[in-house]
Amino acid sequence: QVQLVESGGGLVQAGGSLRLSCRASSNIFRFYDINWYRQAPGKQRDMVAAITSGGSTNYVDSVKGRFTISRDNAQNTVYLQMNSLKPEDTAVYYCNARVGISSTWGQGTQVTVSS
């Protein structure tokens, strides 16, 4: 039943930075594992970063060292800090919250990186 609202997307030049936010509707959010996915036109939706309820993180190899996922449970928010952005990072980014059999998606936010 948790609702997710994403923000922070936009247009940025290659080498620049953006910080995406995923804010949840209640503090039940603290029990969820959170994943960031992205989907470029004509491609499948792929997971790029994840953080568990305990704070453990994982990243796809292509973003390691550039992206950082974090959470602030007091604010019911997960962040994705994206540095050294590349044109191939251009995609719609989606926040996903999971616990047990529950899976909830945000609406997505567009990230466009110009060369």
C-alpha positions as CSV (number, residue, x, y, z in Angstrom):
1,Q,0.0,0.0,0.0
2,V,3.0,2.3,0.2
3,Q,3.0,5.0,-2.5
4,L,6.2,6.2,-4.1
5,V,6.9,9.6,-5.6
6,E,10.1,10.2,-7.5
7,S,11.9,13.5,-8.3
8,G,15.2,14.9,-9.4
9,G,15.4,13.9,-13.0
10,G,16.3,16.3,-15.8
11,L,18.8,17.3,-18.5
12,V,22.5,17.3,-17.7
13,Q,25.7,17.4,-19.7
14,A,28.1,14.5,-19.8
15,G,30.2,14.5,-16.7
16,G,27.6,16.2,-14.6
17,S,25.6,15.1,-11.6
18,L,22.0,14.5,-10.5
19,R,20.4,13.3,-7.3
20,L,17.2,11.3,-7.6
21,S,14.8,11.0,-4.7
22,C,12.1,8.4,-3.9
23,R,9.8,9.5,-1.2
24,A,7.3,7.1,0.4
25,S,3.9,7.8,1.9
26,S,4.4,6.2,5.3
27,N,7.1,5.0,7.7
28,I,6.4,1.4,6.8
29,F,8.9,2.2,4.1
30,R,11.7,1.5,6.5
31,F,11.0,-2.2,6.3
32,Y,11.3,-2.3,2.5
33,D,14.2,-3.2,0.3
34,I,14.6,-0.5,-2.4
35,N,15.8,-0.8,-5.9
36,W,16.4,1.7,-8.7
37,Y,15.8,0.5,-12.2
38,R,16.2,2.3,-15.5
39,Q,14.8,1.7,-19.0
40,A,16.1,3.3,-22.1
41,P,14.0,3.4,-25.3
42,G,13.8,0.0,-27.0
43,K,15.6,-1.7,-24.1
44,Q,14.5,-3.8,-21.1
45,R,14.2,-2.4,-17.6
46,D,17.4,-3.1,-15.7
47,M,18.2,-2.8,-12.0
48,V,21.1,-0.3,-11.4
49,A,21.2,0.0,-7.6
50,A,19.7,-1.6,-4.5
51,I,19.6,-1.0,-0.8
52,T,18.2,-3.3,1.8
53,S,16.2,-2.4,4.9
54,G,19.5,-3.0,6.8
55,G,21.4,-0.6,4.6
56,S,23.4,-3.0,2.5
57,T,24.0,-1.8,-1.1
58,N,24.6,-3.3,-4.5
59,Y,25.2,-1.8,-8.0
60,V,25.4,-2.9,-11.5
61,D,29.0,-2.9,-12.7
62,S,28.4,0.0,-15.2
63,V,27.6,2.5,-12.4
64,K,29.9,1.3,-9.6
65,G,32.0,4.2,-8.4
66,R,29.7,6.8,-10.0
67,F,26.3,6.1,-8.4
68,T,25.5,6.0,-4.7
69,I,22.2,4.8,-3.2
70,S,21.3,5.8,0.3
71,R,18.2,6.0,2.5
72,D,16.9,8.3,5.2
73,N,14.2,6.3,7.0
74,A,13.2,9.3,9.2
75,Q,12.2,11.1,5.9
76,N,10.9,7.9,4.2
77,T,13.2,8.7,1.4
78,V,15.8,6.9,-0.7
79,Y,18.3,8.8,-2.8
80,L,20.3,7.9,-5.9
81,Q,23.3,10.2,-6.3
82,M,24.6,10.0,-9.9
83,N,28.0,11.5,-10.7
84,S,30.1,11.5,-13.8
85,L,27.0,10.9,-15.9
86,K,27.4,9.5,-19.4
87,P,25.1,9.6,-22.4
88,E,24.4,5.9,-22.0
89,D,22.9,6.7,-18.6
90,T,20.0,8.3,-20.4
91,A,16.8,6.5,-19.4
92,V,13.6,6.7,-17.3
93,Y,14.6,5.8,-13.8
94,Y,12.1,4.0,-11.6
95,C,12.0,3.4,-7.8
96,N,10.8,0.0,-6.6
97,A,10.0,-1.0,-3.0
98,R,9.7,-4.6,-2.0
99,V,9.0,-6.6,1.1
100,G,7.7,-10.2,1.2
101,I,5.4,-10.6,-1.8
102,S,4.7,-6.9,-2.1
103,S,6.2,-4.8,-4.9
104,T,5.5,-1.2,-5.6
105,W,6.7,1.1,-8.4
106,G,7.1,4.8,-8.7
107,Q,6.0,6.6,-11.8
108,G,9.5,7.1,-13.2
109,T,11.6,10.2,-13.8
110,Q,13.4,11.0,-17.0
111,V,17.2,11.5,-16.9
112,T,18.8,12.8,-20.1
113,V,22.6,13.1,-20.5
114,S,23.8,15.1,-23.4
115,S,27.2,14.6,-25.0
